[in-house]
Amino acid sequence: MKFGTLDRMLLMVIAASLATIALHPVLKPQPVLAAPIASPHLYIEPGVFMLVPPDKSARVLGKVVVDLSNGNTWGFPTTTDAPYPFDSLKTIPPTSSPMYLGKFDFSAMQRSQ
């Protein structure tokens, strides 16, 4: 089978197109993104701490959560050293309601140069 000029030009266009498609990810790779966090504006402090609200109405063990969008700090009582609410007397898991602990003034932070 003999190839004419038109056949060769068509094969060159096809080969160049395939090479462009194959080399595009190598020459210009897409950025890799991590999986999004459910609530990216919340920071949950590792560990369990003694929570004392500003009115000092209670002292209970629990988790500290900081809302990074506004600086509000919340405490979620766990009542034990466990990192989650636990009640050995009940068969259903308890729900921990937040108590307001205070606020971080993120707007007052300035970078020194």
Contact map, one row per residue, 1 for C-alpha under 8 A:
11100000000000000000000000000000000000000000000000000000000000000000000000000000000000000000000000000000000000000
11110000000000000000000000000000000000000000000000000000000000000000000000000000000000000000000000000000000000000
11111111000000000000000000000000000000000000000000000000000000000000000000000000000000000000000000000000000000000
01111111000000000000000000000000000000000000000000000000000000000000000000000000000000000000000000000000000000000
00111111100000000000000000000000000000000000000000000000000000000000000000000000000000000000000000000000000000000
00111111110000000000000000000000000000000000000000000000000000000000000000000000000000000000000000000000000000000
00111111111000000000000000000000000000000000000000000000000000000000000000000000000000000000000000000000000000000
00111111111100000000000000000000000000000000000000000000000000000000000000000000000000000000000000000000000000000
00001111111110000000000000000000000000000000000000000000000000000000000000000000000000000000000000000000000000000
00000111111111000000000000000000000000000000000000000000000000000000000000000000000000000000000000000000000000000
00000011111111100000000000000000000000000000000000000000000000000000000000000000000000000000000000000000000000000
00000001111111110000000000000000000000000000000000000000000000000000000000000000000000000000000000000000000000000
00000000111111111000000000000000000000000000000000000000000000000000000000000000000000000000000000000000000000000
00000000011111111100000000000000000000000000000000000000000000000000000000000000000000000000000000000000000000000
00000000001111111110000000000000000000000000000000000000000000000000000000000000000000000000000000000000000000000
00000000000111111111000000000000000000000000000000000000000000000000000000000000000000000000000000000000000000000
00000000000011111111100000000000000000000000000000000000000000000000000000000000000000000000000000000000000000000
00000000000001111111110000000000000000000000000000000000000000000000000000000000000000000000000000000000000000000
00000000000000111111111000000000000000000000000000000000000000000000000000000000000000000000000000000000000000000
00000000000000011111111100000000000000000000000000000000000000000000000000000000000000000000000000000000000000000
00000000000000001111111110000000000000000000000000000000000000000000000000000000000000000000000000000000000000000
00000000000000000111111111000000000000000000000000000000000000000000000000000000000000000000000000000000000000000
00000000000000000011111111100000000000000000000000000000000000000000000000000000000000000000000000000000000000000
00000000000000000001111111111000000000000000000000000000000000000000000000000000000000000000000000000000000000000
00000000000000000000111111111100000000000000000000000000000000000000000000000000000000000000000000000000000000000
00000000000000000000011111111000000000000000000000000000000000000000000000000000000000000000000000000000000000000
00000000000000000000001111111000000000000000000000000000000000000000000000000000000000000000000000000000000000000
00000000000000000000000111111100000000000000000000000000000000000000000000000000000000000000000000000000000000000
00000000000000000000000111111110000000000000000000000000000000000000000000000000000000000000000000000000000000000
00000000000000000000000010011111000000000000000000000000000000000000000000000000000000000000000000000000000000000
00000000000000000000000000001111100000000000000000000000000000000000000000000000000000000000000000000000000000000
00000000000000000000000000000111110000000000000000000000000000000000000000000000000000000000000000000000000000000
00000000000000000000000000000011111000000000000000000000000000000000000000000000000000000000000000000000000000000
00000000000000000000000000000001111100000000000000000000000000000000000000000000000000000000000000000000000000000
00000000000000000000000000000000111110000000000000000000000000000000000000000000000000000000000000000000000000000
00000000000000000000000000000000011111010000000000000000000000000000000000000000000000000000000000000000000000000
00000000000000000000000000000000001111110000000000000000000000000000000000000000000000000000000000000000000000000
00000000000000000000000000000000000111110000000000000000000000000000000000000000000000000000000000000000000000000
00000000000000000000000000000000000011111100000000000000000000000000000000000000000000000000000000000000000000000
00000000000000000000000000000000000111111110000000000000000000000000000000000000000000000000000000000000000000000
00000000000000000000000000000000000000111110000000000000000000000011100000000000000000000000000000000000000000000
00000000000000000000000000000000000000111111000000000000000000001111100000000000000000000000000000000000000000000
00000000000000000000000000000000000000011111100000000000000000001111000000000000000000000000000000000000000000000
00000000000000000000000000000000000000000111110000000000000000111100000000000000000000000000000000000000000000000
00000000000000000000000000000000000000000011111000000000000000111100000000000000000000000000000000000000000000000
00000000000000000000000000000000000000000001111100000000000000100000000000000000000000000000000000000000000000000
00000000000000000000000000000000000000000000111110000000000000100000000000000000001000000000000000000000000000000
00000000000000000000000000000000000000000000011111000000000011110000000000000000111000000000000000000000000000000
00000000000000000000000000000000000000000000001111100000000011110000000000000000000000000000000000000000000000000
00000000000000000000000000000000000000000000000111110000001111000000000000000000000000000000000000000000000000000
00000000000000000000000000000000000000000000000011111000011111010000000000101000000000000000000000001000000000000
00000000000000000000000000000000000000000000000001111101111100000000000000000000000000000000000000001000000000000
00000000000000000000000000000000000000000000000000111111111000000000000000000000000000000000000000111100000000000
00000000000000000000000000000000000000000000000000011111100000000000000000000000000000000000000000011100000000000
00000000000000000000000000000000000000000000000000001111100000000000000000000000000000000000000000000000000000000
00000000000000000000000000000000000000000000000000011111111000000000000000000000000000000000000000000000000000000
00000000000000000000000000000000000000000000000000011111111000000000000000000000000000000000000000000000000000000
00000000000000000000000000000000000000000000000000111001111100000000000000000000000000000000000000000000000000000
00000000000000000000000000000000000000000000000001111001111110000000000000000000000000000000000000000000000000000
00000000000000000000000000000000000000000000000001110000011111000000000000001110000000000000000000000000000000000
00000000000000000000000000000000000000000000000111100000001111100000000000001111100000000000000000000000000000000
00000000000000000000000000000000000000000000000111100000000111110000000000111111101000000000000000000000000000000
00000000000000000000000000000000000000000001111110000000000011111000000000111100001100000000000000000000000000000
00000000000000000000000000000000000000000001100110100000000001111100000011110000000000000000000000000000000000000
00000000000000000000000000000000000000000111100000000000000000111110000011110000000000000000000000000000000000000
00000000000000000000000000000000000000000111100000000000000000011111001111000000000000000000000000000000000000000
00000000000000000000000000000000000000001110000000000000000000001111111111000000000000000000000000000000000000000
00000000000000000000000000000000000000001110000000000000000000000111111100000000000000000000000000000000000000000
00000000000000000000000000000000000000001100000000000000000000000011111000000000000000000000000000000000000000000
00000000000000000000000000000000000000000000000000000000000000000011111100000000000000000000000000000001010000000
00000000000000000000000000000000000000000000000000000000000000000111111110000000000000000000000000000011110000000
00000000000000000000000000000000000000000000000000000000000000000111011111000000000000000000000000011111000000000
00000000000000000000000000000000000000000000000000000000000000011110001111100000000000000000000000011111000000000
00000000000000000000000000000000000000000000000000000000000000011110000111110000000000000000000001111100000000000
00000000000000000000000000000000000000000000000000100000000001111000000011111000000000000000000001111000000000000
00000000000000000000000000000000000000000000000000000000000001111000000001111100000000000000000111100000000000000
00000000000000000000000000000000000000000000000000100000000111100000000000111110000010000000000111000000000000000
00000000000000000000000000000000000000000000000000000000000111100000000000011111111111000000000100000000000000000
00000000000000000000000000000000000000000000000000000000000111000000000000001111100011000000000000000000000000000
00000000000000000000000000000000000000000000000000000000000011000000000000000111111011000000000000000000000000000
00000000000000000000000000000000000000000000000100000000000011000000000000000111111000000000000000000000000000000
00000000000000000000000000000000000000000000000100000000000000000000000000000101111111000000000000000000000000000
00000000000000000000000000000000000000000000001100000000000001100000000000000101111110000000000000000000000000000
00000000000000000000000000000000000000000000000000000000000000100000000000000100011111000000000000000000000000000
00000000000000000000000000000000000000000000000000000000000000000000000000001111011111100000111100000000000000000
00000000000000000000000000000000000000000000000000000000000000000000000000000111010111110000110000000000000000000
00000000000000000000000000000000000000000000000000000000000000000000000000000000000011111100110000000000000000000
00000000000000000000000000000000000000000000000000000000000000000000000000000000000001111110000000000000000000000
00000000000000000000000000000000000000000000000000000000000000000000000000000000000000111110000000000000000000000
00000000000000000000000000000000000000000000000000000000000000000000000000000000000000111111100000000000000000000
00000000000000000000000000000000000000000000000000000000000000000000000000000000000000011111100000000000000000000
00000000000000000000000000000000000000000000000000000000000000000000000000000000000000000111110000000000000000000
00000000000000000000000000000000000000000000000000000000000000000000000000000000000011100111111000000000000000000
00000000000000000000000000000000000000000000000000000000000000000000000000000000000011100001111100000000000000000
00000000000000000000000000000000000000000000000000000000000000000000000000000000000010000000111110000000000000000
00000000000000000000000000000000000000000000000000000000000000000000000000011100000010000000011111000000000000000
00000000000000000000000000000000000000000000000000000000000000000000000000011000000000000000001111100000000000000
00000000000000000000000000000000000000000000000000000000000000000000000001111000000000000000000111110000000000000
00000000000000000000000000000000000000000000000000001000000000000000000001110000000000000000000011111000000000000
00000000000000000000000000000000000000000000000000001100000000000000000111100000000000000000000001111100000000000
00000000000000000000000000000000000000000000000000111100000000000000000111100000000000000000000000111110000000000
00000000000000000000000000000000000000000000000000001100000000000000000111000000000000000000000000011111000000000
00000000000000000000000000000000000000000000000000000000000000000000001110000000000000000000000000001111100000000
00000000000000000000000000000000000000000000000000000000000000000000011110000000000000000000000000000111110000000
00000000000000000000000000000000000000000000000000000000000000000000001000000000000000000000000000000011111110000
00000000000000000000000000000000000000000000000000000000000000000000011000000000000000000000000000000001111110000
00000000000000000000000000000000000000000000000000000000000000000000000000000000000000000000000000000000111111000
00000000000000000000000000000000000000000000000000000000000000000000000000000000000000000000000000000000111111000
00000000000000000000000000000000000000000000000000000000000000000000000000000000000000000000000000000000111111100
00000000000000000000000000000000000000000000000000000000000000000000000000000000000000000000000000000000001111110
00000000000000000000000000000000000000000000000000000000000000000000000000000000000000000000000000000000000011111
00000000000000000000000000000000000000000000000000000000000000000000000000000000000000000000000000000000000001111
00000000000000000000000000000000000000000000000000000000000000000000000000000000000000000000000000000000000000111
